[in-house]
Amino acid sequence: MPIGPSYRPIAEPESAAVPTITEEVVTESPAAVPSPRPRWRRMLPVVFGAATVVLGALGGWAAVQGHDLRANAASANDALVNASATRTVTRDVTSAVNTIFSYSYADTARTRTAAQRLLTGPAIRQYNQLFALVQQQAPKEKLVVTTRVTNVGVELLTGGSARLLIFANQEDSRAGTSQATYGGAMFAVTAVNEHGRWLIESIDTFTGSS
Amino acid sequence: MTSVTARLSVAGWRSRPLLTTSAALFAVAVIFAAWAGASWLTAPRASAAAQARDDALREGEQAVLNFNTLSYRTVGQGVRLWEQSSTGALHSEIASGQSAFEQQIEQAKSVTTAKILDAALTTLNVRAGTASIIVAMQITVTPANGAAATKQSRQKGVLTRTPSGWKLSSLEQVPVGAASSAGKTG
């Protein structure tokens, strides 16, 4: 697209008439004015385009990776990796288990009341059903049951929920006698964090019906 | 020269729309790539400790399962597997007591299989390469004559990281004891 006065739409008739003048003008112009489009500057749009595509692809990939990492981090398992959170949930759940599974025939109501604060969700209903039996039977046999957790492992720990494997010893004795039986229990506990306190939501005794 | 002046007056962005657009898009791409790169680099990543914990639990469970599985028909193979699953003191015990133990099992003609109900690490020291594990198991022993007997078993072990993975350096049953004297052993 030549512009300006340098173009000659109909060169032949004139050049035939005045050949020397045409040649002189053509010879002079390269020296007087530099070429408007050196080769490297003609390539610039192509280079920009290619670089845009490459940067766009890399940026897109990085954005997706970053999003995935953040999404995974939100549900990451902190068990044993976050030592203080692991200690807190271990302490809270150990204390809760020892409390809800220890009672004395003389004051079963005390255990039942304490349990209401330590359980949540379906666990409260299930516990109350079982404990109704305890409240009936314990006074008859003067039963004293003591449960102590011996081993605790945290399998899963996120901000809001946790799962722990628990081994506990249980001692059943009858007041006024020296009779005592010992048992070892193993079960998994699912706990939820409500307002900074860990509450027991369910207990799995591996029998297929918890 | 009029040709020069004329050329300079039309030089500029409007005369090169392709160059302008491509340069602008390139600038946008640079900003986008810089932002995306920063977003990716600052995203939180799964820690090496989490990876070590998952490895120790997975390999520890497998080792405990191995140690609770033995058939009189394949005692040699079974004990070889025990050796591979253990390190330290436990490994020495297995290696030294091997032939007498194998004879016992072969004579009893029993088959022991195990199923892991649940397992968890109780301690983890990534730097030292040690961990403790507890496993809730169901063991089934089938004698040569008679019915199979199934019982629950609580086991605890110590794991040590070796060049070929996490292995058991000790394994024992958790004893049942008086609740009042029990302290939390983790």
Interface residues (C-beta under 8 A of the other chain):
Chain A: I3 G4 P5 S6 S29 A32 V33 P36 L44 P45 V46 F48 G49 A51 T52 L55 G56 L58 G59 G60 W61 A62 A63 Q65 G66 H67 L69 R70 N72 A73 A76 N77 A79 L80 V81 T94 T146 T147 R148 V149 T150 N151 V152 G153 V154 E155 L164 L165 F167 A168 N169 Q170 E171 A180 Y182 G183 G184 M186 A188 D204 F206
Chain B: M1 T2 S3 V4 A6 R7 V10 A11 L18 L19 T21 S22 A23 L25 F26 V28 A29 V30 F32 A33 W35 A36 G37 S39 W40 T42 A43 P44 R45 A46 S47 A49 A50 R53 L57 L117 D118 A119 A120 L121 T122 T123 L124 I133 I134 A136 Q138 Q152 R154 K156 V174 P175 V176 G177 A178 A179 S180 A182 G183 K184 T185 G186
